[in-house]
Amino acid sequence: MKVARWPAAFAAAFAAFVTLAAFARTLPAQQQDTTVRRQQRMLDSLAAALAAIQARLDSAAARPAEPPQAAPAQPPSGSYMNIGFVTLVDGGTSTEQDVPSIELGDHDPVVRGFTMPNSELSLDGAVDPYFKGFANIVYKIGERGETELELEEAYALTTSLPKNLQVKFGQYLTDFGRHNTQHPHAWAFVDLPLVLGQMFGRDGLRSQGVRLSWLAPTPWYTEAMVTVANSTNETTFSFRADESFQIHGGVPVDRPVQSFEDMLVVPRIATSFDITDTQTLVLGTSAAFGPNNSGFSARTQIYGVDGYWKWKSARASQGFPFVSLQGEALSRRYVAEQRLAIDDPAVTLPADTIWDSGSYLQGLWGIRPRIVAGLRGDWVRPATEAAFVSPQRLDRFRLSPNFTWYPTEFSKLRLQYNYDNRSIFGTDHSLWVQFEFLLGAHAAHKF
């Protein structure tokens, strides 16, 4: 910019010189000679200045242009946050008046009539270049119309660890099988599979802890992970939760954390690959090991396998038509020490090794865009007898057909019938209607 001002300066000087020359012609001869000499000196100075300016311009033109300097990248510290809100409303009836006795999940229908089992506020965003943060705050209306609030999940994920490693820490739904990590709005059915309610309790398996995962460098997706978490709270039903007396029937002992063995450890490995251009298969296996509160050295082990298969037409429109199958099978080994019966402390229950098992298999048929039909079968049964007979450990079978219509990807309307057959209690029939709507940036439904 400084060089660009020189021609204007020279023009101004030249104009001044012409004016001075015109004035000099009006002076006497002697004075004119003196003035001419001064003018000559000024002209020589201007010529020298012009030559210097021209040399600088030539030099600048010969140099290659420098690329513009990019602004330094700013770390995305808190640069965005997505906010979403999703609500489920259930309505219906059952031949069983005590609905929670047949619906084992915390987000299942709880009364004959209307239920609001889940209104979820979700938050996620970038913390800085190294972490992302997530939170899910859940509101629900209880069996007697009371409002309940819980911090379902609040955790951070690393984003820049080497060697395909990732760390997750906070409170979160534990990575066991396929269904346990899904929020109710992503379920394909109105209620929780029976086997998950039996093994993990009404809230599913979740706790405060840390998970390390590794994405293996295989040609197909393979991920191995392990979670280490607290084993004592209301969401660790088969371990040190107070409600676990429903399994062993004894007075729970107050068992503090004294070593690593008192923590809950959950390993999992999952793999996925394409069978053909239109078929995908996902397989996984999980386990959970930790203490239980039937005694000071009692322990629980849960094992599970899961699978998912999906076919989608090569001429699919908006993901339809499709057919999918999903299933899980779980087995629990619960070692109970000698304990006082919770319903009669004068009675001592003997030591037991209690085995339970169960499974579910569900199929979905995407008939046409936004219309899906489903069918699920549930089985749970005790593998061994025990000194304490819990309603949670009775033989049970459930068959659940349903039909779902998605007006858009942010709403759905579902109709589901449940046929329940429980040993001792007999048969029950339930009919449920569910409506859901999403607001904000919450993830859309996966078809």
ZIZI-V87371 format. One record per residue. N is the residue number from 0. PSI is psi in radians with two decimals (* if undefined). Layout:
{{N PSI} {N PSI}}
//
This chain:
{{0 -0.57} {1 -0.70} {2 -0.62} {3 -0.34} {4 -0.28} {5 -0.81} {6 -0.69} {7 -0.69} {8 -0.71} {9 -0.70} {10 -0.70} {11 -0.72} {12 -0.71} {13 -0.72} {14 -0.69} {15 -0.67} {16 -0.76} {17 -0.74} {18 -0.74} {19 -0.65} {20 -0.75} {21 -0.66} {22 -0.59} {23 -0.53} {24 -0.27} {25 -0.05} {26 2.87} {27 2.85} {28 -0.76} {29 -0.76} {30 -0.57} {31 -0.68} {32 -0.78} {33 -0.71} {34 -0.66} {35 -0.72} {36 -0.70} {37 -0.70} {38 -0.66} {39 -0.73} {40 -0.69} {41 -0.71} {42 -0.73} {43 -0.72} {44 -0.73} {45 -0.69} {46 -0.73} {47 -0.70} {48 -0.72} {49 -0.71} {50 -0.69} {51 -0.72} {52 -0.75} {53 -0.68} {54 -0.71} {55 -0.68} {56 -0.74} {57 -0.71} {58 -0.72} {59 -0.66} {60 -0.54} {61 -0.44} {62 2.43} {63 2.56} {64 2.40} {65 2.36} {66 2.59} {67 2.46} {68 2.17} {69 2.49} {70 2.42} {71 2.38} {72 2.36} {73 2.31} {74 2.48} {75 0.93} {76 1.92} {77 0.52} {78 -0.34} {79 2.76} {80 2.19} {81 2.44} {82 2.28} {83 2.79} {84 2.28} {85 2.42} {86 2.41} {87 2.38} {88 2.13} {89 2.57} {90 2.58} {91 -2.86} {92 2.91} {93 2.64} {94 -0.27} {95 2.05} {96 -0.67} {97 1.42} {98 -0.76} {99 -0.30} {100 -0.34} {101 -0.34} {102 1.89} {103 -0.16} {104 2.64} {105 -0.34} {106 0.38} {107 2.91} {108 2.48} {109 -0.19} {110 2.79} {111 2.15} {112 -2.27} {113 2.49} {114 2.44} {115 1.52} {116 -0.20} {117 2.07} {118 1.94} {119 2.19} {120 2.11} {121 2.43} {122 2.39} {123 2.66} {124 3.09} {125 2.29} {126 -0.89} {127 -2.97} {128 -0.13} {129 -0.33} {130 2.62} {131 2.61} {132 2.56} {133 2.56} {134 2.51} {135 2.03} {136 2.17} {137 2.31} {138 2.51} {139 2.76} {140 2.17} {141 -3.08} {142 -0.56} {143 0.30} {144 0.11} {145 2.56} {146 2.28} {147 2.51} {148 2.38} {149 2.55} {150 1.65} {151 -0.83} {152 2.51} {153 1.85} {154 2.89} {155 2.62} {156 2.37} {157 2.69} {158 -0.08} {159 0.48} {160 2.59} {161 3.06} {162 0.52} {163 0.56} {164 2.64} {165 2.47} {166 2.37} {167 2.29} {168 2.56} {169 -2.57} {170 2.29} {171 2.82} {172 2.14} {173 2.45} {174 1.49} {175 1.97} {176 -2.88} {177 -0.70} {178 -0.58} {179 -0.53} {180 -0.04} {181 2.44} {182 2.72} {183 -0.57} {184 -0.30} {185 -0.03} {186 2.60} {187 -0.11} {188 2.88} {189 -0.57} {190 2.97} {191 2.45} {192 2.46} {193 -0.72} {194 -0.59} {195 -0.63} {196 -0.64} {197 -0.72} {198 -0.65} {199 -0.10} {200 -3.08} {201 -0.54} {202 -0.07} {203 3.09} {204 1.97} {205 2.68} {206 -3.10} {207 2.24} {208 -2.75} {209 2.50} {210 2.31} {211 2.20} {212 2.66} {213 2.15} {214 1.92} {215 2.51} {216 0.97} {217 2.80} {218 -0.37} {219 2.96} {220 2.18} {221 2.19} {222 2.30} {223 2.48} {224 2.78} {225 2.34} {226 2.38} {227 2.11} {228 2.95} {229 2.51} {230 0.09} {231 1.84} {232 3.11} {233 -0.17} {234 0.31} {235 1.11} {236 -0.76} {237 0.12} {238 -1.89} {239 0.38} {240 2.55} {241 -0.59} {242 -0.10} {243 -0.07} {244 -0.34} {245 -0.29} {246 -0.91} {247 -0.26} {248 0.11} {249 3.07} {250 2.11} {251 2.43} {252 2.61} {253 1.82} {254 1.75} {255 2.88} {256 2.07} {257 -0.36} {258 3.12} {259 -0.49} {260 -0.28} {261 0.07} {262 2.81} {263 2.20} {264 2.19} {265 1.72} {266 2.66} {267 2.56} {268 2.39} {269 2.57} {270 2.66} {271 2.47} {272 2.78} {273 2.17} {274 -0.82} {275 -3.04} {276 -0.31} {277 0.01} {278 2.40} {279 2.48} {280 2.31} {281 2.25} {282 2.55} {283 2.75} {284 2.48} {285 2.86} {286 2.79} {287 2.25} {288 2.32} {289 3.04} {290 2.72} {291 2.95} {292 0.48} {293 -0.30} {294 3.06} {295 -0.20} {296 0.22} {297 2.57} {298 2.77} {299 2.47} {300 2.30} {301 2.32} {302 2.55} {303 2.61} {304 2.62} {305 2.71} {306 2.68} {307 2.26} {308 2.42} {309 2.35} {310 2.31} {311 2.29} {312 2.49} {313 -0.35} {314 0.53} {315 2.53} {316 2.13} {317 0.52} {318 0.01} {319 2.63} {320 2.83} {321 2.83} {322 2.34} {323 2.62} {324 2.39} {325 2.41} {326 2.70} {327 2.56} {328 2.28} {329 2.61} {330 2.38} {331 2.28} {332 1.93} {333 1.90} {334 1.97} {335 2.28} {336 2.97} {337 2.34} {338 2.83} {339 2.33} {340 2.34} {341 -0.49} {342 -0.21} {343 1.59} {344 -0.21} {345 -0.20} {346 2.32} {347 2.16} {348 2.44} {349 2.88} {350 2.45} {351 2.63} {352 1.86} {353 2.10} {354 2.34} {355 2.69} {356 2.84} {357 2.94} {358 2.92} {359 2.71} {360 2.20} {361 2.50} {362 2.49} {363 2.45} {364 1.90} {365 1.70} {366 -0.84} {367 2.95} {368 2.12} {369 0.27} {370 2.10} {371 2.32} {372 2.49} {373 2.76} {374 2.28} {375 2.41} {376 2.36} {377 2.43} {378 2.33} {379 2.52} {380 2.59} {381 2.35} {382 -0.34} {383 2.75} {384 2.77} {385 2.82} {386 -0.52} {387 2.18} {388 1.93} {389 2.48} {390 -0.41} {391 -0.31} {392 0.37} {393 2.66} {394 2.36} {395 2.50} {396 2.45} {397 2.43} {398 2.24} {399 1.72} {400 2.58} {401 2.97} {402 2.24} {403 2.34} {404 2.21} {405 1.73} {406 -0.73} {407 -3.14} {408 -0.05} {409 0.19} {410 2.78} {411 2.71} {412 2.19} {413 2.41} {414 2.26} {415 2.41} {416 2.39} {417 2.21} {418 2.00} {419 2.34} {420 1.93} {421 2.30} {422 2.51} {423 -0.86} {424 -0.42} {425 -2.66} {426 2.47} {427 2.67} {428 2.35} {429 2.54} {430 2.16} {431 2.47} {432 2.37} {433 2.34} {434 2.47} {435 2.49} {436 2.61} {437 2.46} {438 2.50} {439 -2.65} {440 0.22} {441 2.48} {442 2.42} {443 2.91} {444 2.49} {445 2.04} {446 *}}
//
